[in-house]
């Protein structure tokens, strides 16, 4: 949204100028928020209103403001942002502005430009000549880059919670605890996924290996097959347990079908790693027929992009796993553009890392058996996050059933 | 006794086009215009008022429309800031003339267009001001600051009725006659909220500038061509004096445009 602040003064109540101006904003496709209003006490006292006018585009806003000026609205001059050079590579100037995940605008030479992407915990680097403002992490900043300091000239547009009860996010603000009925919420989540898939949205799944341990792989395979997964983020463990299961029918040496330990089952994991490394990559293993089923094979076959990030306790790792954390963050950030809905399951730290990369406008669904993980993720200030405390297999089973209907 | 300011039409003519009525191709018949102005002068002189005349200036043909000289309240005179360059030259003459007669001249900021009594008429203790075609709404606020009165700003939407005095005429009993369609919906509501007993003028009479009338107590001097309005006003106890105004109508003016109250209000 683009916005301007206008001031109206005079006998704007008796002359009906205030209602006229507000009506015009709405009929021209804009929106308003009254920042301040002072109504004259006596008949001859003049009134004052400060109105923030917003519109979906610069053109619509300009047209609205042009009309409002005729009715006496004065546009409040905006102060420019303050900039300071980065003192060294990877170091922001003191008092740098820390971004949020909300849509943010800054004023540069009197006009507004949008900061892209809407990424939290960054600094804003301004390219004066290109009139570009970019949210950047520490490692993306070089000495001398112009960086926003202080709060002047910055405007944040919080995601507005709709008053209409049109989807599950808009009437649920808390996570669904263990002892509460879940079917209704899962159905709503299914509706949300359908809406995203059919409405040109982009669905991201962040998954932990518990998907495999709980036997939920066939359900996630179905979601991939039905087009409900456009992007998958996970760790080495998710991919490895999935591949071990696909090749040997075990996960960490346990037969998933029977729940019993396989003979020399502990070796299966290492052998699986070796097979993929031998093939060169997961996708080549699928092409060569080594890997036929499972989540990773489903992703390869259906063209679902994935990013696997490594951790300190990884075995292997598998060839595609990015072991440099910063590199992995960059890779996820690059792929995350355009994500509208994120389904995060059974991995607290990975989900939090991803939530930090998402703009506030993205809807997040978080499912974990650990209530603390769910509340950590849903209490991040986003209006559009929904949490569910549940084991993953029953959740995904019910979700796929709802989607199949 | 009310005092009025008029300006003889010695240099009057259609020399430019700044409203939909003006057409240089259809110039005013000067001898007829002079006779019509004389008729107005004589009629007003016969009523309870005193007439002052400002000397006309060459190349300022519209100076005859003294309503746009400014707004006079008590001994204070707020000169116009004309929107059109063609008329801007009138302002210093009017201001000097008023100053010489002992009025305190209070200029508005130069960036605010304001066309005097043409866009500012008192109804009761409320000053109704028109905006958009000629005056800026922000000039109304400045006027309210100077005078300390309630100003109701109303948007004019029909370019034929480009000043408020072409479509709205307050009456001393608290009412007014007006052509509502000249105002936007909010302006109409604001006027209705502040004045009771409004007389609507039909369009065929409004286009004769029937609302451009000089009201002196119960006497109303207005252009010919509004028999229905005259009947209504008569029923309310007013005496109407319809006058031919055809040659001034060609410039978008009539009786009221040719007259400025000096002052419009003694005090607020």
Contacts between the chains, C-beta under 8 A, distances in Angstrom:
chain1	res1	chain2	res2	distance
A	9	B	141	5.8
A	10	B	137	7.4
A	10	B	138	7.8
A	10	B	140	6.4
A	10	B	141	3.9
A	10	B	144	6.5
A	10	B	151	7.0
A	10	B	153	6.8
A	11	B	140	7.8
A	11	B	141	7.9
A	11	B	144	6.5
A	11	B	150	5.8
A	11	B	151	5.3
A	11	B	152	6.4
A	11	B	153	6.9
A	14	B	150	6.3
A	14	B	152	5.7
A	14	B	190	6.6
A	14	B	193	7.4
A	14	B	194	7.2
A	15	B	151	7.5
A	15	B	152	4.9
A	15	B	153	4.4
A	15	B	154	6.9
A	15	B	186	7.7
A	15	B	187	8.0
A	15	B	190	5.2
A	16	B	186	4.2
A	16	B	187	7.7
A	16	B	189	5.8
A	16	B	190	4.8
A	16	B	193	7.9
A	17	B	137	7.3
A	17	B	153	6.2
A	17	B	186	7.4
A	19	B	186	6.9
A	20	B	155	7.8
A	20	B	184	7.6
A	20	B	186	4.4
A	43	B	150	5.3
A	44	B	144	7.5
A	44	B	148	5.6
A	44	B	149	5.7
A	44	B	150	5.3
A	46	B	141	6.7
A	46	B	144	6.3
A	46	B	145	7.8
A	70	B	132	6.2
A	70	B	137	7.4
A	70	B	155	8.0
A	71	B	137	6.0
A	71	B	155	7.2
A	72	B	136	7.7
A	72	B	137	3.9
A	72	B	138	5.2
A	72	B	140	7.9
A	72	B	141	7.1
A	72	B	153	7.4
A	74	B	138	7.8
